[in-house]
């Protein structure tokens, strides 16, 4: 037969990609509102926004991704302890 897999109601808690989106969002927010020296301020166009988001995405380091993955064991344990309730962490 078919093996049934039970997923928690809030399965994004087990998806490190969600943490990547949060990193992108936080860096984009900073970049759009307070560009650092040498960064071109956002000109308000969709094209420039896409360029900024691509640049930020490319700059997410392997270490940032590794931290998200390393957090998974703890996240799984916390989901078990809370009965599948949404969890929060420092990263996402």
HTML snippet that shows the backbone in 3Dmol.js (N, CA, C, O; Angstrom):
<script src="https://3Dmol.org/build/3Dmol-min.js"></script>
<div id="view" style="width:600px;height:400px;position:relative"></div>
<script>
const pdb = `
ATOM      1  N   UNK A   1       0.786  -1.177   0.000  1.00  0.00           N
ATOM      2  CA  UNK A   1       0.000   0.000   0.000  1.00  0.00           C
ATOM      3  C   UNK A   1       0.843   1.263   0.000  1.00  0.00           C
ATOM      4  O   UNK A   1       2.074   1.255  -0.036  1.00  0.00           O
ATOM      5  N   UNK A   2       0.106   2.312   0.041  1.00  0.00           N
ATOM      6  CA  UNK A   2       0.696   3.649   0.058  1.00  0.00           C
ATOM      7  C   UNK A   2       0.963   4.047   1.502  1.00  0.00           C
ATOM      8  O   UNK A   2       0.083   3.938   2.356  1.00  0.00           O
ATOM      9  N   UNK A   3       2.153   4.500   1.764  1.00  0.00           N
ATOM     10  CA  UNK A   3       2.522   4.938   3.111  1.00  0.00           C
ATOM     11  C   UNK A   3       2.082   6.385   3.301  1.00  0.00           C
ATOM     12  O   UNK A   3       2.426   7.251   2.497  1.00  0.00           O
ATOM     13  N   UNK A   4       1.333   6.644   4.345  1.00  0.00           N
ATOM     14  CA  UNK A   4       0.827   7.979   4.645  1.00  0.00           C
ATOM     15  C   UNK A   4       1.847   8.737   5.478  1.00  0.00           C
ATOM     16  O   UNK A   4       2.290   8.252   6.520  1.00  0.00           O
ATOM     17  N   UNK A   5       2.217   9.914   5.023  1.00  0.00           N
ATOM     18  CA  UNK A   5       3.124  10.776   5.774  1.00  0.00           C
ATOM     19  C   UNK A   5       2.313  11.906   6.382  1.00  0.00           C
ATOM     20  O   UNK A   5       1.558  12.582   5.684  1.00  0.00           O
ATOM     21  N   UNK A   6       2.468  12.109   7.670  1.00  0.00           N
ATOM     22  CA  UNK A   6       1.738  13.175   8.346  1.00  0.00           C
ATOM     23  C   UNK A   6       2.664  14.379   8.479  1.00  0.00           C
ATOM     24  O   UNK A   6       3.747  14.289   9.057  1.00  0.00           O
ATOM     25  N   UNK A   7       2.223  15.491   7.940  1.00  0.00           N
ATOM     26  CA  UNK A   7       2.990  16.728   8.010  1.00  0.00           C
ATOM     27  C   UNK A   7       2.330  17.664   9.014  1.00  0.00           C
ATOM     28  O   UNK A   7       1.106  17.666   9.144  1.00  0.00           O
ATOM     29  N   UNK A   8       3.127  18.459   9.725  1.00  0.00           N
ATOM     30  CA  UNK A   8       2.513  19.429  10.632  1.00  0.00           C
ATOM     31  C   UNK A   8       1.725  20.460   9.838  1.00  0.00           C
ATOM     32  O   UNK A   8       2.017  20.718   8.670  1.00  0.00           O
ATOM     33  N   UNK A   9       0.733  21.041  10.478  1.00  0.00           N
ATOM     34  CA  UNK A   9      -0.111  22.036   9.824  1.00  0.00           C
ATOM     35  C   UNK A   9       0.659  23.244   9.332  1.00  0.00           C
ATOM     36  O   UNK A   9       0.203  23.946   8.429  1.00  0.00           O
ATOM     37  N   UNK A  10       1.797  23.490   9.903  1.00  0.00           N
ATOM     38  CA  UNK A  10       2.601  24.657   9.528  1.00  0.00           C
ATOM     39  C   UNK A  10       3.944  24.187   8.975  1.00  0.00           C
ATOM     40  O   UNK A  10       4.995  24.551   9.503  1.00  0.00           O
ATOM     41  N   UNK A  11       3.914  23.396   7.937  1.00  0.00           N
ATOM     42  CA  UNK A  11       5.128  22.794   7.387  1.00  0.00           C
ATOM     43  C   UNK A  11       6.185  23.783   6.905  1.00  0.00           C
ATOM     44  O   UNK A  11       7.335  23.369   6.756  1.00  0.00           O
ATOM     45  N   UNK A  12       5.884  25.071   6.647  1.00  0.00           N
ATOM     46  CA  UNK A  12       6.983  25.986   6.305  1.00  0.00           C
ATOM     47  C   UNK A  12       8.061  26.042   7.387  1.00  0.00           C
ATOM     48  O   UNK A  12       9.197  26.431   7.117  1.00  0.00           O
ATOM     49  N   UNK A  13       7.700  25.649   8.620  1.00  0.00           N
ATOM     50  CA  UNK A  13       8.684  25.609   9.697  1.00  0.00           C
ATOM     51  C   UNK A  13       9.786  24.593   9.426  1.00  0.00           C
ATOM     52  O   UNK A  13      10.854  24.654  10.035  1.00  0.00           O
ATOM     53  N   UNK A  14       9.534  23.667   8.522  1.00  0.00           N
ATOM     54  CA  UNK A  14      10.528  22.645   8.200  1.00  0.00           C
ATOM     55  C   UNK A  14      11.153  22.859   6.833  1.00  0.00           C
ATOM     56  O   UNK A  14      11.756  21.943   6.274  1.00  0.00           O
ATOM     57  N   UNK A  15      11.017  24.042   6.300  1.00  0.00           N
ATOM     58  CA  UNK A  15      11.531  24.341   4.967  1.00  0.00           C
ATOM     59  C   UNK A  15      12.579  25.448   5.056  1.00  0.00           C
ATOM     60  O   UNK A  15      12.218  26.617   5.199  1.00  0.00           O
ATOM     61  N   UNK A  16      13.872  25.108   4.974  1.00  0.00           N
ATOM     62  CA  UNK A  16      14.913  26.131   5.083  1.00  0.00           C
ATOM     63  C   UNK A  16      14.794  27.234   4.035  1.00  0.00           C
ATOM     64  O   UNK A  16      15.315  28.333   4.228  1.00  0.00           O
ATOM     65  N   UNK A  17      14.110  26.946   2.926  1.00  0.00           N
ATOM     66  CA  UNK A  17      13.919  27.976   1.907  1.00  0.00           C
ATOM     67  C   UNK A  17      13.156  29.166   2.475  1.00  0.00           C
ATOM     68  O   UNK A  17      13.383  30.306   2.068  1.00  0.00           O
ATOM     69  N   UNK A  18      12.246  28.901   3.422  1.00  0.00           N
ATOM     70  CA  UNK A  18      11.509  29.997   4.064  1.00  0.00           C
ATOM     71  C   UNK A  18      12.481  30.941   4.768  1.00  0.00           C
ATOM     72  O   UNK A  18      12.290  32.157   4.761  1.00  0.00           O
ATOM     73  N   UNK A  19      13.521  30.376   5.374  1.00  0.00           N
ATOM     74  CA  UNK A  19      14.539  31.200   6.012  1.00  0.00           C
ATOM     75  C   UNK A  19      15.309  32.033   5.003  1.00  0.00           C
ATOM     76  O   UNK A  19      15.689  33.168   5.289  1.00  0.00           O
ATOM     77  N   UNK A  20      15.538  31.472   3.820  1.00  0.00           N
ATOM     78  CA  UNK A  20      16.217  32.226   2.752  1.00  0.00           C
ATOM     79  C   UNK A  20      15.382  33.428   2.333  1.00  0.00           C
ATOM     80  O   UNK A  20      15.910  34.520   2.125  1.00  0.00           O
ATOM     81  N   UNK A  21      14.064  33.216   2.210  1.00  0.00           N
ATOM     82  CA  UNK A  21      13.189  34.333   1.831  1.00  0.00           C
ATOM     83  C   UNK A  21      13.237  35.433   2.883  1.00  0.00           C
ATOM     84  O   UNK A  21      13.216  36.618   2.548  1.00  0.00           O
ATOM     85  N   UNK A  22      13.303  35.046   4.157  1.00  0.00           N
ATOM     86  CA  UNK A  22      13.370  36.049   5.216  1.00  0.00           C
ATOM     87  C   UNK A  22      14.685  36.826   5.141  1.00  0.00           C
ATOM     88  O   UNK A  22      14.696  38.044   5.320  1.00  0.00           O
ATOM     89  N   UNK A  23      15.780  36.137   4.880  1.00  0.00           N
ATOM     90  CA  UNK A  23      17.072  36.815   4.720  1.00  0.00           C
ATOM     91  C   UNK A  23      16.977  37.818   3.573  1.00  0.00           C
ATOM     92  O   UNK A  23      17.395  38.968   3.709  1.00  0.00           O
ATOM     93  N   UNK A  24      16.426  37.375   2.443  1.00  0.00           N
ATOM     94  CA  UNK A  24      16.266  38.256   1.279  1.00  0.00           C
ATOM     95  C   UNK A  24      15.417  39.474   1.642  1.00  0.00           C
ATOM     96  O   UNK A  24      15.768  40.604   1.305  1.00  0.00           O
ATOM     97  N   UNK A  25      14.309  39.241   2.324  1.00  0.00           N
ATOM     98  CA  UNK A  25      13.402  40.329   2.699  1.00  0.00           C
ATOM     99  C   UNK A  25      14.098  41.347   3.608  1.00  0.00           C
ATOM    100  O   UNK A  25      13.987  42.554   3.393  1.00  0.00           O
ATOM    101  N   UNK A  26      14.810  40.857   4.616  1.00  0.00           N
ATOM    102  CA  UNK A  26      15.486  41.759   5.550  1.00  0.00           C
ATOM    103  C   UNK A  26      16.569  42.582   4.854  1.00  0.00           C
ATOM    104  O   UNK A  26      16.685  43.786   5.083  1.00  0.00           O
ATOM    105  N   UNK A  27      17.354  41.931   4.009  1.00  0.00           N
ATOM    106  CA  UNK A  27      18.426  42.643   3.304  1.00  0.00           C
ATOM    107  C   UNK A  27      17.853  43.630   2.291  1.00  0.00           C
ATOM    108  O   UNK A  27      18.393  44.721   2.113  1.00  0.00           O
ATOM    109  N   UNK A  28      16.761  43.250   1.626  1.00  0.00           N
ATOM    110  CA  UNK A  28      16.135  44.148   0.650  1.00  0.00           C
ATOM    111  C   UNK A  28      15.548  45.371   1.348  1.00  0.00           C
ATOM    112  O   UNK A  28      15.675  46.492   0.856  1.00  0.00           O
ATOM    113  N   UNK A  29      14.917  45.155   2.474  1.00  0.00           N
ATOM    114  CA  UNK A  29      14.326  46.270   3.231  1.00  0.00           C
ATOM    115  C   UNK A  29      15.408  47.288   3.602  1.00  0.00           C
ATOM    116  O   UNK A  29      15.231  48.493   3.427  1.00  0.00           O
ATOM    117  N   UNK A  30      16.527  46.779   4.117  1.00  0.00           N
ATOM    118  CA  UNK A  30      17.631  47.667   4.474  1.00  0.00           C
ATOM    119  C   UNK A  30      18.164  48.381   3.242  1.00  0.00           C
ATOM    120  O   UNK A  30      18.395  49.590   3.256  1.00  0.00           O
ATOM    121  N   UNK A  31      18.355  47.613   2.176  1.00  0.00           N
ATOM    122  CA  UNK A  31      18.939  48.166   0.943  1.00  0.00           C
ATOM    123  C   UNK A  31      18.047  49.240   0.326  1.00  0.00           C
ATOM    124  O   UNK A  31      18.545  50.249  -0.173  1.00  0.00           O
ATOM    125  N   UNK A  32      16.728  49.026   0.358  1.00  0.00           N
ATOM    126  CA  UNK A  32      15.808  49.977  -0.264  1.00  0.00           C
ATOM    127  C   UNK A  32      15.643  51.244   0.561  1.00  0.00           C
ATOM    128  O   UNK A  32      15.463  52.329   0.009  1.00  0.00           O
ATOM    129  N   UNK A  33      15.704  51.109   1.880  1.00  0.00           N
ATOM    130  CA  UNK A  33      15.452  52.269   2.739  1.00  0.00           C
ATOM    131  C   UNK A  33      16.714  52.983   3.207  1.00  0.00           C
ATOM    132  O   UNK A  33      16.694  54.190   3.446  1.00  0.00           O
ATOM    133  N   UNK A  34      17.811  52.243   3.338  1.00  0.00           N
ATOM    134  CA  UNK A  34      19.065  52.845   3.812  1.00  0.00           C
ATOM    135  C   UNK A  34      20.242  52.244   3.057  1.00  0.00           C
ATOM    136  O   UNK A  34      21.005  51.463   3.626  1.00  0.00           O
ATOM    137  N   UNK A  35      20.400  52.597   1.779  1.00  0.00           N
ATOM    138  CA  UNK A  35      21.523  52.026   1.021  1.00  0.00           C
ATOM    139  C   UNK A  35      22.863  52.433   1.631  1.00  0.00           C
ATOM    140  O   UNK A  35      23.038  53.561   2.093  1.00  0.00           O
ATOM    141  N   UNK A  36      23.787  51.503   1.621  1.00  0.00           N
ATOM    142  CA  UNK A  36      25.131  51.781   2.130  1.00  0.00           C
ATOM    143  C   UNK A  36      25.908  52.592   1.104  1.00  0.00           C
ATOM    144  O   UNK A  36      25.497  52.733  -0.048  1.00  0.00           O
ATOM    145  N   UNK A  37      27.029  53.117   1.547  1.00  0.00           N
ATOM    146  CA  UNK A  37      27.893  53.870   0.645  1.00  0.00           C
ATOM    147  C   UNK A  37      28.282  52.980  -0.528  1.00  0.00           C
ATOM    148  O   UNK A  37      28.673  51.827  -0.340  1.00  0.00           O
ATOM    149  N   UNK A  38      28.176  53.511  -1.719  1.00  0.00           N
ATOM    150  CA  UNK A  38      28.506  52.769  -2.925  1.00  0.00           C
ATOM    151  C   UNK A  38      27.322  52.047  -3.550  1.00  0.00           C
ATOM    152  O   UNK A  38      27.410  51.585  -4.687  1.00  0.00           O
ATOM    153  N   UNK A  39      26.215  51.943  -2.817  1.00  0.00           N
ATOM    154  CA  UNK A  39      25.013  51.307  -3.363  1.00  0.00           C
ATOM    155  C   UNK A  39      24.127  52.377  -3.995  1.00  0.00           C
ATOM    156  O   UNK A  39      23.879  53.420  -3.391  1.00  0.00           O
ATOM    157  N   UNK A  40      23.660  52.118  -5.192  1.00  0.00           N
ATOM    158  CA  UNK A  40      22.779  53.059  -5.879  1.00  0.00           C
ATOM    159  C   UNK A  40      21.402  53.024  -5.235  1.00  0.00           C
ATOM    160  O   UNK A  40      20.813  51.949  -5.119  1.00  0.00           O
ATOM    161  N   UNK A  41      20.869  54.172  -4.811  1.00  0.00           N
ATOM    162  CA  UNK A  41      19.513  54.179  -4.238  1.00  0.00           C
ATOM    163  C   UNK A  41      18.498  53.662  -5.254  1.00  0.00           C
ATOM    164  O   UNK A  41      18.638  53.882  -6.457  1.00  0.00           O
ATOM    165  N   UNK A  42      17.483  52.978  -4.756  1.00  0.00           N
ATOM    166  CA  UNK A  42      16.432  52.447  -5.621  1.00  0.00           C
ATOM    167  C   UNK A  42      15.744  53.589  -6.338  1.00  0.00           C
ATOM    168  O   UNK A  42      15.353  54.573  -5.711  1.00  0.00           O
ATOM    169  N   UNK A  43      15.592  53.468  -7.651  1.00  0.00           N
ATOM    170  CA  UNK A  43      14.991  54.546  -8.448  1.00  0.00           C
ATOM    171  C   UNK A  43      13.470  54.421  -8.568  1.00  0.00           C
ATOM    172  O   UNK A  43      12.838  55.217  -9.262  1.00  0.00           O
ATOM    173  N   UNK A  44      12.881  53.429  -7.897  1.00  0.00           N
ATOM    174  CA  UNK A  44      11.429  53.282  -7.897  1.00  0.00           C
ATOM    175  C   UNK A  44      10.874  52.413  -9.009  1.00  0.00           C
ATOM    176  O   UNK A  44       9.670  52.162  -9.056  1.00  0.00           O
ATOM    177  N   UNK A  45      11.736  51.950  -9.907  1.00  0.00           N
ATOM    178  CA  UNK A  45      11.238  51.140 -11.022  1.00  0.00           C
ATOM    179  C   UNK A  45      11.258  49.651 -10.667  1.00  0.00           C
ATOM    180  O   UNK A  45      12.050  49.199  -9.840  1.00  0.00           O
ATOM    181  N   UNK A  46      10.367  48.911 -11.315  1.00  0.00           N
ATOM    182  CA  UNK A  46      10.312  47.464 -11.116  1.00  0.00           C
ATOM    183  C   UNK A  46      11.603  46.811 -11.585  1.00  0.00           C
ATOM    184  O   UNK A  46      12.104  45.887 -10.945  1.00  0.00           O
ATOM    185  N   UNK A  47      12.140  47.288 -12.696  1.00  0.00           N
ATOM    186  CA  UNK A  47      13.381  46.717 -13.222  1.00  0.00           C
ATOM    187  C   UNK A  47      14.512  46.859 -12.211  1.00  0.00           C
ATOM    188  O   UNK A  47      15.249  45.904 -11.965  1.00  0.00           O
ATOM    189  N   UNK A  48      14.650  48.041 -11.628  1.00  0.00           N
ATOM    190  CA  UNK A  48      15.726  48.253 -10.664  1.00  0.00           C
ATOM    191  C   UNK A  48      15.499  47.397  -9.418  1.00  0.00           C
ATOM    192  O   UNK A  48      16.452  46.863  -8.850  1.00  0.00           O
ATOM    193  N   UNK A  49      14.245  47.264  -8.993  1.00  0.00           N
ATOM    194  CA  UNK A  49      13.934  46.420  -7.839  1.00  0.00           C
ATOM    195  C   UNK A  49      14.346  44.973  -8.118  1.00  0.00           C
ATOM    196  O   UNK A  49      14.955  44.325  -7.268  1.00  0.00           O
ATOM    197  N   UNK A  50      14.017  44.472  -9.301  1.00  0.00           N
ATOM    198  CA  UNK A  50      14.414  43.110  -9.669  1.00  0.00           C
ATOM    199  C   UNK A  50      15.929  42.960  -9.665  1.00  0.00           C
ATOM    200  O   UNK A  50      16.455  41.949  -9.202  1.00  0.00           O
ATOM    201  N   UNK A  51      16.632  43.966 -10.182  1.00  0.00           N
ATOM    202  CA  UNK A  51      18.099  43.932 -10.193  1.00  0.00           C
ATOM    203  C   UNK A  51      18.650  43.876  -8.768  1.00  0.00           C
ATOM    204  O   UNK A  51      19.572  43.113  -8.478  1.00  0.00           O
ATOM    205  N   UNK A  52      18.077  44.691  -7.889  1.00  0.00           N
ATOM    206  CA  UNK A  52      18.516  44.717  -6.488  1.00  0.00           C
ATOM    207  C   UNK A  52      18.262  43.362  -5.833  1.00  0.00           C
ATOM    208  O   UNK A  52      19.135  42.836  -5.142  1.00  0.00           O
ATOM    209  N   UNK A  53      17.074  42.795  -6.045  1.00  0.00           N
ATOM    210  CA  UNK A  53      16.739  41.503  -5.443  1.00  0.00           C
ATOM    211  C   UNK A  53      17.651  40.391  -5.958  1.00  0.00           C
ATOM    212  O   UNK A  53      18.068  39.526  -5.188  1.00  0.00           O
ATOM    213  N   UNK A  54      17.959  40.410  -7.246  1.00  0.00           N
ATOM    214  CA  UNK A  54      18.886  39.408  -7.800  1.00  0.00           C
ATOM    215  C   UNK A  54      20.269  39.543  -7.160  1.00  0.00           C
ATOM    216  O   UNK A  54      20.903  38.548  -6.807  1.00  0.00           O
ATOM    217  N   UNK A  55      20.721  40.780  -7.017  1.00  0.00           N
ATOM    218  CA  UNK A  55      22.034  41.018  -6.416  1.00  0.00           C
ATOM    219  C   UNK A  55      22.051  40.516  -4.971  1.00  0.00           C
ATOM    220  O   UNK A  55      22.991  39.837  -4.557  1.00  0.00           O
ATOM    221  N   UNK A  56      21.017  40.851  -4.211  1.00  0.00           N
ATOM    222  CA  UNK A  56      20.950  40.407  -2.817  1.00  0.00           C
ATOM    223  C   UNK A  56      20.916  38.882  -2.753  1.00  0.00           C
ATOM    224  O   UNK A  56      21.615  38.277  -1.941  1.00  0.00           O
ATOM    225  N   UNK A  57      20.099  38.259  -3.615  1.00  0.00           N
ATOM    226  CA  UNK A  57      19.999  36.795  -3.625  1.00  0.00           C
ATOM    227  C   UNK A  57      21.369  36.169  -3.880  1.00  0.00           C
ATOM    228  O   UNK A  57      21.751  35.202  -3.220  1.00  0.00           O
ATOM    229  N   UNK A  58      22.103  36.728  -4.842  1.00  0.00           N
ATOM    230  CA  UNK A  58      23.432  36.208  -5.164  1.00  0.00           C
ATOM    231  C   UNK A  58      24.418  36.388  -4.014  1.00  0.00           C
ATOM    232  O   UNK A  58      25.394  35.645  -3.910  1.00  0.00           O
ATOM    233  N   UNK A  59      24.167  37.368  -3.154  1.00  0.00           N
ATOM    234  CA  UNK A  59      25.078  37.658  -2.048  1.00  0.00           C
ATOM    235  C   UNK A  59      24.765  36.866  -0.781  1.00  0.00           C
ATOM    236  O   UNK A  59      25.529  36.930   0.181  1.00  0.00           O
ATOM    237  N   UNK A  60      23.656  36.120  -0.759  1.00  0.00           N
ATOM    238  CA  UNK A  60      23.379  35.278   0.407  1.00  0.00           C
ATOM    239  C   UNK A  60      24.473  34.216   0.453  1.00  0.00           C
ATOM    240  O   UNK A  60      24.667  33.466  -0.504  1.00  0.00           O
ATOM    241  N   UNK A  61      25.175  34.164   1.564  1.00  0.00           N
ATOM    242  CA  UNK A  61      26.363  33.303   1.649  1.00  0.00           C
ATOM    243  C   UNK A  61      25.995  31.847   1.933  1.00  0.00           C
ATOM    244  O   UNK A  61      24.922  31.540   2.452  1.00  0.00           O
ATOM    245  N   UNK A  62      26.912  30.981   1.578  1.00  0.00           N
ATOM    246  CA  UNK A  62      26.738  29.560   1.872  1.00  0.00           C
ATOM    247  C   UNK A  62      26.664  29.350   3.379  1.00  0.00           C
ATOM    248  O   UNK A  62      25.990  28.430   3.842  1.00  0.00           O
ATOM    249  N   UNK A  63      27.346  30.186   4.145  1.00  0.00           N
ATOM    250  CA  UNK A  63      27.286  30.067   5.606  1.00  0.00           C
ATOM    251  C   UNK A  63      25.892  30.387   6.133  1.00  0.00           C
ATOM    252  O   UNK A  63      25.420  29.742   7.070  1.00  0.00           O
ATOM    253  N   UNK A  64      25.227  31.381   5.535  1.00  0.00           N
ATOM    254  CA  UNK A  64      23.855  31.699   5.949  1.00  0.00           C
ATOM    255  C   UNK A  64      22.927  30.520   5.650  1.00  0.00           C
ATOM    256  O   UNK A  64      22.063  30.186   6.461  1.00  0.00           O
ATOM    257  N   UNK A  65      23.105  29.899   4.501  1.00  0.00           N
ATOM    258  CA  UNK A  65      22.297  28.730   4.125  1.00  0.00           C
ATOM    259  C   UNK A  65      22.607  27.561   5.062  1.00  0.00           C
ATOM    260  O   UNK A  65      21.701  26.865   5.521  1.00  0.00           O
ATOM    261  N   UNK A  66      23.875  27.358   5.335  1.00  0.00           N
ATOM    262  CA  UNK A  66      24.295  26.269   6.224  1.00  0.00           C
ATOM    263  C   UNK A  66      23.666  26.434   7.608  1.00  0.00           C
ATOM    264  O   UNK A  66      23.220  25.454   8.205  1.00  0.00           O
ATOM    265  N   UNK A  67      23.626  27.663   8.119  1.00  0.00           N
ATOM    266  CA  UNK A  67      23.012  27.912   9.425  1.00  0.00           C
ATOM    267  C   UNK A  67      21.540  27.513   9.431  1.00  0.00           C
ATOM    268  O   UNK A  67      21.050  26.953  10.412  1.00  0.00           O
ATOM    269  N   UNK A  68      20.838  27.798   8.345  1.00  0.00           N
ATOM    270  CA  UNK A  68      19.427  27.416   8.257  1.00  0.00           C
ATOM    271  C   UNK A  68      19.272  25.897   8.292  1.00  0.00           C
ATOM    272  O   UNK A  68      18.391  25.371   8.971  1.00  0.00           O
ATOM    273  N   UNK A  69      20.126  25.206   7.564  1.00  0.00           N
ATOM    274  CA  UNK A  69      20.051  23.744   7.513  1.00  0.00           C
ATOM    275  C   UNK A  69      20.425  23.139   8.862  1.00  0.00           C
ATOM    276  O   UNK A  69      19.787  22.191   9.319  1.00  0.00           O
ATOM    277  N   UNK A  70      21.458  23.685   9.498  1.00  0.00           N
ATOM    278  CA  UNK A  70      21.894  23.165  10.794  1.00  0.00           C
ATOM    279  C   UNK A  70      20.832  23.350  11.869  1.00  0.00           C
ATOM    280  O   UNK A  70      20.830  22.630  12.867  1.00  0.00           O
ATOM    281  N   UNK A  71      19.950  24.286  11.679  1.00  0.00           N
ATOM    282  CA  UNK A  71      18.888  24.553  12.648  1.00  0.00           C
ATOM    283  C   UNK A  71      17.748  23.530  12.546  1.00  0.00           C
ATOM    284  O   UNK A  71      16.898  23.466  13.433  1.00  0.00           O
ATOM    285  N   UNK A  72      17.725  22.740  11.480  1.00  0.00           N
ATOM    286  CA  UNK A  72      16.588  21.856  11.220  1.00  0.00           C
ATOM    287  C   UNK A  72      16.357  20.812  12.308  1.00  0.00           C
ATOM    288  O   UNK A  72      15.205  20.560  12.662  1.00  0.00           O
ATOM    289  N   UNK A  73      17.394  20.203  12.845  1.00  0.00           N
ATOM    290  CA  UNK A  73      17.207  19.193  13.885  1.00  0.00           C
ATOM    291  C   UNK A  73      16.474  19.793  15.083  1.00  0.00           C
ATOM    292  O   UNK A  73      15.533  19.199  15.609  1.00  0.00           O
ATOM    293  N   UNK A  74      16.913  20.969  15.506  1.00  0.00           N
ATOM    294  CA  UNK A  74      16.260  21.651  16.627  1.00  0.00           C
ATOM    295  C   UNK A  74      14.820  22.013  16.281  1.00  0.00           C
ATOM    296  O   UNK A  74      13.929  21.877  17.119  1.00  0.00           O
ATOM    297  N   UNK A  75      14.588  22.468  15.064  1.00  0.00           N
ATOM    298  CA  UNK A  75      13.228  22.837  14.642  1.00  0.00           C
ATOM    299  C   UNK A  75      12.310  21.619  14.646  1.00  0.00           C
ATOM    300  O   UNK A  75      11.158  21.706  15.072  1.00  0.00           O
ATOM    301  N   UNK A  76      12.820  20.486  14.173  1.00  0.00           N
ATOM    302  CA  UNK A  76      12.015  19.255  14.180  1.00  0.00           C
ATOM    303  C   UNK A  76      11.647  18.872  15.610  1.00  0.00           C
ATOM    304  O   UNK A  76      10.497  18.537  15.895  1.00  0.00           O
ATOM    305  N   UNK A  77      12.619  18.925  16.496  1.00  0.00           N
ATOM    306  CA  UNK A  77      12.365  18.581  17.895  1.00  0.00           C
ATOM    307  C   UNK A  77      11.335  19.523  18.510  1.00  0.00           C
ATOM    308  O   UNK A  77      10.437  19.081  19.227  1.00  0.00           O
ATOM    309  N   UNK A  78      11.460  20.801  18.235  1.00  0.00           N
ATOM    310  CA  UNK A  78      10.510  21.773  18.795  1.00  0.00           C
ATOM    311  C   UNK A  78       9.106  21.563  18.242  1.00  0.00           C
ATOM    312  O   UNK A  78       8.125  21.737  18.966  1.00  0.00           O
ATOM    313  N   UNK A  79       8.998  21.192  16.970  1.00  0.00           N
ATOM    314  CA  UNK A  79       7.677  20.907  16.395  1.00  0.00           C
ATOM    315  C   UNK A  79       7.047  19.688  17.057  1.00  0.00           C
ATOM    316  O   UNK A  79       5.842  19.668  17.307  1.00  0.00           O
ATOM    317  N   UNK A  80       7.853  18.679  17.338  1.00  0.00           N
ATOM    318  CA  UNK A  80       7.338  17.497  18.030  1.00  0.00           C
ATOM    319  C   UNK A  80       6.843  17.891  19.414  1.00  0.00           C
ATOM    320  O   UNK A  80       5.754  17.495  19.830  1.00  0.00           O
ATOM    321  N   UNK A  81       7.654  18.676  20.124  1.00  0.00           N
ATOM    322  CA  UNK A  81       7.295  19.091  21.483  1.00  0.00           C
ATOM    323  C   UNK A  81       6.032  19.940  21.527  1.00  0.00           C
ATOM    324  O   UNK A  81       5.264  19.858  22.485  1.00  0.00           O
ATOM    325  N   UNK A  82       5.812  20.750  20.502  1.00  0.00           N
ATOM    326  CA  UNK A  82       4.644  21.644  20.498  1.00  0.00           C
ATOM    327  C   UNK A  82       3.442  21.033  19.790  1.00  0.00           C
ATOM    328  O   UNK A  82       2.408  21.687  19.654  1.00  0.00           O
ATOM    329  N   UNK A  83       3.562  19.799  19.341  1.00  0.00           N
ATOM    330  CA  UNK A  83       2.451  19.157  18.654  1.00  0.00           C
ATOM    331  C   UNK A  83       2.170  19.745  17.285  1.00  0.00           C
ATOM    332  O   UNK A  83       1.036  19.700  16.808  1.00  0.00           O
ATOM    333  N   UNK A  84       3.195  20.297  16.648  1.00  0.00           N
ATOM    334  CA  UNK A  84       3.038  20.838  15.298  1.00  0.00           C
ATOM    335  C   UNK A  84       2.684  22.309  15.247  1.00  0.00           C
ATOM    336  O   UNK A  84       2.437  22.851  14.169  1.00  0.00           O
ATOM    337  N   UNK A  85       2.655  22.965  16.402  1.00  0.00           N
ATOM    338  CA  UNK A  85       2.359  24.405  16.417  1.00  0.00           C
ATOM    339  C   UNK A  85       3.495  25.190  15.771  1.00  0.00           C
ATOM    340  O   UNK A  85       4.647  24.755  15.769  1.00  0.00           O
ATOM    341  N   UNK A  86       3.158  26.337  15.233  1.00  0.00           N
ATOM    342  CA  UNK A  86       4.148  27.204  14.588  1.00  0.00           C
ATOM    343  C   UNK A  86       5.253  27.548  15.578  1.00  0.00           C
ATOM    344  O   UNK A  86       4.993  27.832  16.748  1.00  0.00           O
ATOM    345  N   UNK A  87       6.485  27.518  15.091  1.00  0.00           N
ATOM    346  CA  UNK A  87       7.621  27.858  15.939  1.00  0.00           C
ATOM    347  C   UNK A  87       8.338  29.077  15.376  1.00  0.00           C
ATOM    348  O   UNK A  87       8.223  29.390  14.191  1.00  0.00           O
ATOM    349  N   UNK A  88       9.068  29.746  16.228  1.00  0.00           N
ATOM    350  CA  UNK A  88       9.859  30.912  15.821  1.00  0.00           C
ATOM    351  C   UNK A  88      11.301  30.655  16.215  1.00  0.00           C
ATOM    352  O   UNK A  88      11.579  29.951  17.186  1.00  0.00           O
ATOM    353  N   UNK A  89      12.199  31.227  15.461  1.00  0.00           N
ATOM    354  CA  UNK A  89      13.615  31.143  15.796  1.00  0.00           C
ATOM    355  C   UNK A  89      14.258  32.470  15.434  1.00  0.00           C
ATOM    356  O   UNK A  89      13.590  33.386  14.955  1.00  0.00           O
ATOM    357  N   UNK A  90      15.538  32.564  15.663  1.00  0.00           N
ATOM    358  CA  UNK A  90      16.235  33.798  15.323  1.00  0.00           C
ATOM    359  C   UNK A  90      16.290  34.009  13.819  1.00  0.00           C
ATOM    360  O   UNK A  90      16.312  35.150  13.357  1.00  0.00           O
ATOM    361  N   UNK A  91      16.314  32.939  13.053  1.00  0.00           N
ATOM    362  CA  UNK A  91      16.464  33.069  11.604  1.00  0.00           C
ATOM    363  C   UNK A  91      15.141  33.194  10.872  1.00  0.00           C
ATOM    364  O   UNK A  91      15.009  34.007   9.957  1.00  0.00           O
ATOM    365  N   UNK A  92      14.140  32.376  11.278  1.00  0.00           N
ATOM    366  CA  UNK A  92      12.844  32.450  10.609  1.00  0.00           C
ATOM    367  C   UNK A  92      11.757  31.835  11.423  1.00  0.00           C
ATOM    368  O   UNK A  92      10.602  31.817  10.998  1.00  0.00           O
TER     369      UNK A  92
END
`;
const viewer = $3Dmol.createViewer("view");
viewer.addModel(pdb, "pdb");
viewer.setStyle({}, {cartoon: {color: "spectrum"}});
viewer.zoomTo();
viewer.render();
</script>
